[in-house]
Amino acid sequence: MRTRQDDPPPARTESLRRSSWRALQSPAYRRYFLGQSLSLLGTWIQQVALGWLVYRLTDSTALLGGVAFLSQAPQLLLAPFVGIIIDRADRKRLMVVIQSLMLAQAVALAALTYLDLIQPWVILVAAAVLGVLNSFDAPLRHALAGQLVARREDIPNAIALNALTFNLARFIGPPLAGLLLGLSSEAFCFAVNGLSFVGVILALLSIDSPSERPHAVPFGSALREGFDYVRGSVPVGGLLLQVALLNFLAASYLPMMPAFARDVFNGGPDMLGALLGSAGAGALGASLYLVTRQSVRGLTGTIASANLLAACALCGFALTDAAWLACLLLFLLGFGMIAGNASTNTILQTILPAGLRGRVLALYTAANLGAAAAGGLVAGWVAERAGPETTLLAAGGLLFVVALRFRFGLEHLRVHLRPLYAELGITHVTPTMGRKAAS
């Protein structure tokens, strides 16, 4: 029998509410968080191993970009439809299905590689299948974070913790993949990824999440409703455009990493792991910074600074031939990219109506991962002709221009955000501010 002595004192309860880990007080979210952490670690191990396998077999930066494109690009086409499905479906059951299919994909890839039946076209097909599954996985992860926490005010913290676990895996996964590649093979890395999905599937099956009524609007009307909302909302439309440009330009470095590791820095899998691990460390640092924040206020300024940091770091990385400096610059690049992406995600999840969350978050995922895949494809094609260093220098220069444009437009964005924050009780709005936003 529970007594009053079992309850934490009011001061401690308030401390927990305000802590950096307060979303983990929700048992459902806590189990999901732990399972997802293992799954994401396996995902990063497979991503590094797959890139190394492609470059080992083909020596082609264009094919590296092609694999990266196919693994994420379907989100560009499927995002609007996926969002409607997420808004209508039981999200927990849908996530179990998607994670199970991803497990099957990883096991098939491991078997084909182990039996020496792997060919470039097989890798491209596997990447395309993964791309379709990723179209569901990323927006589902974002939507579930908001659904599984007990208190609405903990949603920003849950989003920050989602980013933290993703980037902790991004920090640990690449160096671990480099170690596993040196000790075993690509097939073993793919098998490890397959095993990692078991944890999140079991965690999801153990969660008794509330079932949601399907969206009653016809499919075509729901699709139009989502696009109309984005077009009519200055903050949402502007933030989605900013995310798309940031990831199209900044994430172009990712598929180039095997080429930089081997041809620029004269290394092997260990160098590849060090480079990607440095970017992951920066991303982890950004996630830790966001976890400690108590409010969504001020995140637009964080986005502006993060974009400028990412642009400068990308240009510096393209110009250096010193491995230690490259790792430092990738740390800054990873910090800037995740600070920009996660801050945008937090603002969106804070202001979005519940009935539109799945559709808009699917568009956010397309603007994030889909644009990154398109940028990787273009970067791979350009690098075949101009070289990887010139390609990334040009991308960094363009990103610097985009970052300046966003910085100078901050006040316009804030004018439209203030009334939304006021409705949610995050801040107060004066009549003058309200008239500005309305105009």
N, C-alpha and C positions, 0 to 999 in steps of 0.2 A: 504493500500500500504506500502510495506517495504521500509524503508529509510536506509541510511548509519548509522543513529544514532541507529538503531535497532541492528546493528552488534556489537558483543563484540570487544573491542579494541584488537590489535594484542598481547599485553602482556598477556591479560586475556585468549585469545584463546590458546596461547602457554602453559599457566598454566593448562588449561583444558586438553590439549593433554597429558601433562605429569602427570596429577593427577592420583591418585589410582583408580578413578572411570571413566576413560576416555571412556571405552567401552560403558557405559550407555548413551553417547551422541548419539549413534545410536538408533533412536526411535524403530525400530523393535526389537533389542536386549533388550532394556529397558522393553518393554511390556512382552517379553518372560521371562526375568529375574524375574519380579514381580510375574507372574503367577506360574513359576516353584518353587519359594520360598514357596508358600503355599502348593503346591503338595508334595514337599519333606518333609515338616513338618508332613503332614499326613502319609507319608510313614514310617517315624521313629516311629510315635505313633503306627501304626499297627505292626511294627516289634517287638517292646517291648511287646505289648499286646499278640501277637501270641506266643512268647517265654514263657511268663508267663502262658498262657493257656495250652500249651503243658506240661510244668513241673507240673502244678497243676493237670492235668488229669492223668499223667503217672509216675512222679518221675524219668524219664529216661533221663540221659545226652546223651545217644546214640541217642534217638529220637530227642532231641534238635539239635544235630549235623546233623541228617538226614533231618530235616526241613530246616535248614540253607543251607544244600547241595542242596536240590531240588530247593530252591528258587533262586539259582545262578548258579548251575552246568550246566544247558543246554547251557550256554554260551561257555563252553569248547568244545561242539560238534557243535553248530550252528554258532559260531563266523565267520568262513570263508564265509559261505553262506549268513549270515546276512550282512556282509560287502559288498558283491557284490550287494545285494538288495538296501542297503543304497546308494551306488555309482550310481545306475541306477534310483532310484525312486525320486519322489518329496518328499523331506525330511519333509517338513512341513505337508503335507497331511498324510504321513505315521505316523508321531508323533501324530497327532490327533486320528488316528485309534488306536494306541497303548494305548494312555492315556484313551480313551473311554473303551477299553477292561479292563484296570486296574481298572477303576471305577466300572465296572460290577462285577469284581472279589471281590472287597472290599464289595460291597453291598450284594452279595450272602453270603459271609462269615459272615457278620453282621446278616443277617436274620437267617442263620442256627444256629448261636450261641445263638441268642435271643430266638429262638424256642426250644432250648435245643436238637437240632438234631445233634450237632457237635460230631464227633468221631475222634480218631487219624488218621484213614485212610482218612477221609474227609480233615483233615488238610494237610496231605501229598499230596493229589491230588491238593488242592488249592495252595500249595507251588510249585508244579511242573508246574502248569499253570502260576503262577507268574514268575517262572524261565524262561519260554519261552518268556514271554513278556519283562522281564528284559534284555533278549538277544538283543532286539531291542532298548529298552529305553536308556540304558547307552551310547552306541556308537552314537545314534542319538543325545543325549544331547550334546556330545562333538563336533559332526560334525556341528550341528546347530549353536553352539557358534561361529565357524569360518565363517559360511555363513551369519549370520545376522549382523555382525559388518560392518561398512562402510569402514574402513581402515584396510589393512592387518597388519600394525604395532600394531593395537589394539587387535589382536588375543590372544597374551599371557595374556593381561589384562582380556579379556573375559573368558579365561580358568581359571584364578585365581579367578575371580568373581563367576564362576560356582562352583568352589571348596568352595568358601566362603559361598555361599547360602546353599550348601549341608551340610557343617559342622556347619553352624548356626542352621539349622534344627536338626542336630545331637546333638547339645548342648542343644537346647530347648526341642526337642521332647521327649527324654527319661524321664526327670523329669516330664514333662507335662503328659506323659503316666502313670507314677506312680501315679500322683495326680488323673487322671481320673479313673484309676483302683480302687483306694481307694474310690472314690466317686460314681462310677457307675459300669461298667462291661466291659469285653473284647468286647462285641457286640457294645457298644457305641463307643469304640475306632475305631473299624473297620468302623462304619458308618461315623465317623469324617474323616477318610482317604478317603472314597468314595466321600464325599462332597468336599474335598480338590482338587480333579482333575478337578472340574468345572472351577476353575480360570485359569489353564494353557490351557485348551481346548478353552475357550473364548479368551484368549490372542493369541493363535496360529491362530484362525480363523480371528482375526483382523489384522494379519500381511500380508502385500502384499509383499511376498518374491519373488525374481526373480526365474522363473522356469529354471531348468537345463536340458540340453539335456541328454537322457539316454546314458549310456555307450554302445558303439557299439560292443565291443569285445564279442564273444560268452561266455556263462557261464563258461564252462570248462577252456577256455583260461584265462578268468578273474581270476578264482580261482588260476590257476597256476602262473599267473603274480604276484598276491599278495604274495604268498609264496616265489617265486623267489626273489622278492624285499627284503623281510625280511632276507632271507638267505644270500643275496649278500651285505647287508648293515651291517657293523660292529656296528655302533651306534644303529641302530634300533633293530637288533637282541639281542645285549648285554643288552640294556635297557629293552626290553620285558622280557628277562630271569630274570633280577634283580627284576622286579616288581612281577613276578610270585613267586619267592622264598620268597620275603618280605611278600607277602600277604598269601601264604600258611602257613608260620610259625607264623607271628605276629597276623594275624586275627583269629587264633585259639582260642583266648580268648573270642570272642564275644558270641558264643553259650554256653559257660560255665558260663556266668554271672548269670543266674537264680540260678544255683547250688551254686556259690560263695555267692550270696546275701542271700540265705536261710540257707545253711548248714555251710558255713565258717564264715560269719559275723552275723548269726542269725537274719536276717532282713526279710522284706517283699517287696512289690512293691516299697515302698519309697526308700529302700536301693538299689534295682535294678536300679531305676531311677537315684540315686546319683552316682552309679558306672559308668553307661553308660553316664550320663551327664558329668562326669569328663573327660572321654575319648573324648567326644564331645567338651568340652571346649578346650582341647589341640589341637584337629583338627581345631577348629575355630581360635586359635592362630596362627597355621601354615598357614592357609589361609590368615589371615590378614598380616602376614609377606610377603607372596608371592605377595599379591596385591600391596604392596608398592614398589616392585622391578621394576626397569625401563627397565631391559634387561634380556634376557635369559642367558647371559654370567655368568659363575660361578655356575650354577645350578647343575653341576655334583658333585662339592664339597659339595653342600647342600644335595644331595642324599646320599653320603657316610656318612656324619655326622648323617643324619636322621636314616639311617639303624643301626648304632651303638647305637644311643640313644634308639631306639625302642627295640633292643635286651636287653640292660641293664635294661630298665624299665620293660620288660616282666619277666625277671628273678627275679627282686625285688618284683614284684606283687605276683609271685608264692610263695615267701618265707614269706610274711608278714601276720600277723593275726590282724593287726590294721586297722580299716576301714579308718581312716583319711590318713594313709600312703598309703593305697591301692588307694584311690582317687587321691593322688598326683602322684603316679606312673602311673596310668591310664591316667592322664593328659599328662605326658611325652610320654607315648606310643602313644596316639592319635596324639600328635604333630609330633612325628617321622614318623608315618605311612603316614600321609597326606602330610608332607613336602616331603617325598620320592615319593609318588604316583603323586602328583600334579606337582612336578618339572619334573618328567619323561614325563608326559602328555604334559607339556608346550614345552619341547624340541622336542618331536615327532611332535606336531602340527606345530612347527616352520619349521622343515626341510622336512616334508612330501610333495610330489607332490600332487596337488589338486585331480588328477584323481585316486589316491590310498588312499586317506584319509579315506574313509569309511571302506575299507578292513583292513587297518592297525589299525585303532582305534577300530574295532571290536575285533581284536586280542589282543589289549591292554586291552580291557574290560574283555576278557577271562582270560588274565594273572593277572588282578586285582581282579575282583569279582569272576570269576570262580575258580581261585586258592584259594581264601579265602574260598569259599564253600567247596572245596575238603579238605582243611586244617581243617575246622570245623568238617567235617565228620570223618576224621581220629582222630582228638582230642577227639571227643565224644566217639568213640570206645575205644581209649586208656584209657580215663578217667573212663570208666566203670570198668576197670581192675586195673589201677594203681592209680586212684584218680586224680581229676582236678589239684591239686597243682603240683604233679610230672609231669603231662602232659605238663603244661605250662612252667615249669622249663626246661624240655628237649627241647621244641620248642625255648625258648629264647637262650639256649646254641647253638643250631644249627644255629640260626639266627646270633649270634655273629660271628661264623666262616664265614658265607656267607658275612657279612658286612666287615670283614677284607679282604676277597678275593677281593671284589669290590673296596675297598679303595686302595689296592696295584695295581690294574689294571687301575686306573684312567688315567694315562698319555697315555696309549694305546688308551683309548676311546677318549681322547681329541685330539690326533693326527688326528683321523678320523673325528672329528667334525669340526675342524678349517676350512678346505676347504669349507665345507657346509655353515658355518657361513659367510665366505668371499663372497661366491656367492650371499648370501642374503643381503650383505652390513652390517652385524652385527659387523664384525671384519675384520681385514686385515690378509692376509696370505703371508708368505714369500716363495720364491721358495724352500727353504730347507724344510719347513713344507709340501708343496705340494708333494715333492718327498717322504717324509716319509709316508704320507697318501697313496700315490699310491703304495708304496711297501707293 
